[in-house]
């Protein structure tokens, strides 16, 4: 059977990504042999022998899905780890986002960003909701609060911001706007596992927050996701919705969907939690190394990390600006030829896809900042088993491409 083509820009937030390669070494172990391909991410896989007892327990119980014991344990463990009151697990982040919109009974129009993975807006279309795109802030790549009010119409019912690259949105300003106009706020927090702002989990802001546990994320359950909510009553409604609307064996209270996480995913998540702190510390070390080495490279800008924030270092985006000798796409090609698979997250804009480009809010002149960022961003490899030597070679490649300008002569040695 032919392999399905997957567009380069798709970062596999909730989808397949052909640039994911498993890493079975524990956090902090040495990277691959020098000269091998370096992918934008590699999912952390704890030692297989640690996972086998979980599988044996599942095999012995025969309980594979439908809110089994591992499912229950993971919900409790994640709520405690993340500092949230209630959390409902899902099979993946997209279904969680679709369900969150159902839970809040969102209709009409929703203000959102064009600079995200396409599932953010697809979830709106699946609920027959019209996305209204608003431009982003040039410094942070997040939804610009200064532009939200002008986009509100009588049909607007909610705001759907994205904590882009795990950096928190301006949650207080967004909430004030929502309160003024009577709007719901649903955060796409796919990138924001473990992120806190001024000591508070960023997942506690808004009416609901949605996480992704896809293999590309800092914390993964192969596929997976969750909705974070503030009270038990809302969690009960979410739990009904993700299980076809069943309240008991014979009572269906809503037109639900099958969004349940299975026991193998949940068991893997419990094991992942034992490694997540070490994993994020390693990501932090890589992030700091990139920043130190790239600080003097003209035309390369690293996005600043906001103050008073605990980060997860899920992504390392750079902006290839006009001062750099070659264009972003040329640098991308040079790196790819040298075996370094950086990614253009997010390119193209959601508003450029066929199902969205006809919307009035998708007009290019309304989204100049998002378009400029999308045409210059490049996310560099970052994952726990990426060695510092590999980081050094990636930076040398970027420097070499800029200095020489001779694309065919740049190679990763």
N, C-alpha and C positions, 0 to 999 in steps of 0.2 A: 504494500500500500504506500502511495506517495506520502512524503512528509508534508504536513501542512505548513505553509509559509506564514511566518509571524512577523509583522512589520517591526523594523528596528526600534521605533520610538516607544514600543510598548514595554513598560518597565515591570510588568508582571506583578503589579500590586495585588491583583486578584486573578491573574491569568498565567499561562505557561510562559516561560522564558528560556530560550535555548542557550542562554549564556550562564545558566546556573549549573555549577558542578559541585557534587557533594564533597565535603571535607570531613573525614572520619577521625582526624587527629584531634586531641583535646586542645582547648584554648591555650595559646602560648607556645605551641609546638612549632618547629621550623617549617617554613614554606616549602614549595616544590623546588625541584632542581632548577637552577638558573637557566633561563632561556625558554622555559615552557610558557604557554599562553597564560595571561593574567586576565581573568574575567571581572566584570564590574562588581560581582558579588558571588559568594559561595555560602550556601547554608551551613550553619554549624550543626554537625551531627555528633552527639556525644558517643562515647565508646559503645559499640554494639552490645557488649556483654552487660552493660548497665541497663539496656532496654529489654533484654530477654526475660527477666523476671516479671516485668509488666505484661508481656505477651503471654507468658505461661499462665498468669492469673486470669487473663481474659479468656484464654482457651479453656481453662478449667471451669470458669463460671458460665461460659456460653453467652454472656451478655455483651452484645456487639454494639448496640446503639439504644436510642430511646432513654436518655437521661440515666445512664448506668452509674456505677459507683465512681469511676474515674472522672466522668463528666461532672459529677457533683463536687468531687474533691478539687478539680481544677477551677471551677467557678469560685469556690471559697478561697483557694490559694491565691488566685489572681486578684480577687478583690482586696485581700490583705496586702499583697505585694504592691499593688498599684495605688493603694490608699483611696479606694472608692467604696461606696456603700453597697451597690448591687451591680452584678454583671451577668449577662446571659450569653452563653457560647453559641456560635454558629458554624456551619459547615465552611463558609468563606465570608470574606468581608463584603462582597457585593450583595449577597442575599441579606446580610445584616443591614446594609444601607437601605435596600429596598424595603425591608421590614420596618426599619426605624421611621421611614416616611409614612408607612401605613399606621404605625403605632400613634404617631402625632396627628394623624388625619390631615395631612398636608394636601392642599389642592392648589389650583390656579397657577401662580408664578412663584418661583423661588430664585432669589438673588444668589449667584455663585461665581466662582472664578473660572476663567478659561484655561488657567495654567495648573493643570492637574492631570492625573490619569483619567482616561475617558470614562471609567466606571462611575466617577462622581456624577457626571451628567446623565449617563445611561440609566442610573437608578431613578432619576427624575422622570425620564421618558417612560420607563416601565410603569410608573405610577400616573401616567398621563398628565404630568406636570411640565410646564414650560420653563426651561432654565433662562434666566436673565443674566447675561455675562456682564461683569464689572471689572475694570482694569485693576492691576496689582500694583503694589508698592515696589519701586525700583530697588530699594535697599534690602528688602526682605523676601520678595517674590510671593507675598501673601496678599489676600484680598485687601484692597485699600479702603479703610473705613470712611475716608473723605468722599468717596464716590458712591457709597451705598444709598444715602437718602435720595439722591437725584434719580435713582433707578426704581424707587418705590412707586407702585401704581395701586389703584383700588383692588387689583387682582393679586397683589403680593401677599403671601401668607407666611413666608419663612426666609431665613438666611442660611445658606449652606457654605460656610467657609472651610478651608483646608489648612491644617497645621503643616504647611509645606516643608519638607525635609525634616520634620519633627520640631520646627521652630514655632512656638506658640503664636497664634493670632493675637490681635489687640482685643482680648476678650472683654475687657471692661467697656471699651467704646462700642463694640458691637452689641453688647447687652443693653447699653443705654439706648441705642437706636431701636433695638427690638422692643424694648419696653415702651418707648414713646409711641410706636406705631402698632403695638399689639401683635408682634410677629414672634413666631417660634425660632429658635436657633438650634440647628443640628450640625455638630462638628464632624467632619470627615477627619478622623484622627488615625488614619491608616499608618502614618509614619511616627506616631507619637507615643509608642509604648514606653512607659516609665518616665516620661517627661513631666517635670513639674515647674511651676512658675511661682516664685516667692514662697516656696515651701508647700504649695498646694498642687496636687495633681491637675494637669491641664484637662484631664478627662472629666473633672467635676464641673466644668463650665458649660453653659447652654442647657437646653432641655434634655438632649441625649448626645452621646459621643459614640462613634463607631470605630472599632479597631480592626486591623487586618493582621492575621497570623500566617500570611503566605510565606513560602520558602525563602523569599528575598528579604524578609523583614528581620529586624534585630532579634525578635522572639518569634519562633514559628512552630506550627503544628502540622507541617507539610502544607496543607490548605487549612484555612480556618479564619475565624473572626469573632467579634463580640460586640454587643451593645452595652454601654455603661449607662445606668439610669439612677435617679436619686431616691427612689422609694420602692417599697415592696409591691405596691399596687401596680405600678407601671411595669415592673419586672414580670408580674403575673400575666399581664396583657401580652407582653413580648413573648413569654413562654408559650402562651396559647397560639399566637400568630406563627411561631416557627414550627409548630406541630399540627399543621392543618386546621388550626382553630379549635382543637379538641380541649374541652375542660375536664371531661371524664370519658369513660368508654362509650357513652351514648349521647353526649352533649357536645355540639359544635357551636361555638359562640361568635366565630368570625371566619371570613374566607381566608384562612391561613395558607401557609406554604410549608414545604419540607425543608427546613433550614437547620436541622439538628446536626451537631458535631458527634462523630462516632467515638467509640471507646478507645480505639487505637490512637486517633489524633489526640484525645484528651490525655491518655497515658503518656504520650510523647511530650505533651506540653508540661506535665508535671516533672518529667525528667529535665526538660529544657530549663525550667525555673532554677534548678540546682546549678546551672552553668551561666545564667544570664548576667550576673554581676561581673564575673571574670571576663565574659565576652565584651561587655560594654567598656570595661577598663582598657582592654586591648584596642578597641575601636578608638577610644579617646587618645591613646598613644599615637595611633596612625594619623588621626586628625591633626594633632599638634605637630607631627613631623611634616606633613604636607604644608601646613601654614608657615612653619619656619623656613622650609626650603623654597617655597614659592613667593615669599614676601618681597623679594627684590626683582622678580621677573616682570618687566614692563609689559603691560597689556593683559596680564592675568590677574583677575580679582577673585579672591576667596570671599564667599558670603560671610559676614560677621555673625558670630554667635551672640544672641541677646544676653544681656546681663540678668542676674537673679534667676537663672534658669538651670535646671538639671537636665542635661542633654543625653540622648542615646547614641548620637553619632552614627545614625543609620546611613547617611549619604554624605558624600563630599563633592558638592557642586562648585565648579569654577566658572567664571564668565570670561570668555575670550573677547576682549575689547579691541577697539580700532588700533590702539597703539601696538598690539601684537603683530608681528610681521606677516602672518598668514591668517586666513579666515578660519573660523571655528570648524567648518566642514573639512577643510584641508588638514587641520590638525587631527581631527577625528580619523581621517583616512590614513594619515601617517602612523598614528598609534595603532590602528587596526592592522596595518601591514607589518608592524613590528611585534604583533602578538599581544597588544594591550587593548582590551575590549571595553573602552569607556562607552558611555551611553548619553544620548541627548535627551535628558529628562527635564522639561517636557517639550517635545517637538514632534509633530506640529501642535499648535494649540487645539484644544477641543473644539473651539468655534470654527476651525477650518475643516472639520470633517463634514461629509455630505449631509448628514441628518441635522446639522446645527448651523451650517453656513447661511441658510436662508433666514435665520432669525435677525430681527433688526438690531439686537444687542450684539450680534456677531460681526458687525461692520468693522473693518480694519481701523478706521479712523477713531473708533471709540476705545480701542485697546492697544494704543501705541506702546506702552511700557511692556505689556505681556508679550507683544510681538517681538520687541527688541531683545528681551531676555530669552525668549524661546529660540531666537536665531543665534544666540551667543553662549548658551549654557552647555556645559559638558560635565557629567558626573564621573569622577575618577573612581577606580576600584577601592573598595574599603570593606574589609571583613576580618574576623578575628585571626585567621591563619595567614593573612597577608604579612610577609616579613618586612622589616624595615629596609632591608637591602632591596627588596622589590619596589618599595616606595621610592627609594633613592633613584633607582633606574627609571621609574616612571617620570620622575621630575627631571632627570637628565634628558630624557626623550623630549619632554616639553621644551626645555631650554635649548636643546640642540635643534629642534625644528624651527624655533624662533630665530636662532642665531644664523643658521645656514640658509634657511629658505630653500634648500635643495631637497625636495620631498623624497626623491628616490634614494638618497644617500643616507637617510636617517634610519637606523636600525637599533633595536634593543639588544645590547650585547650581554 
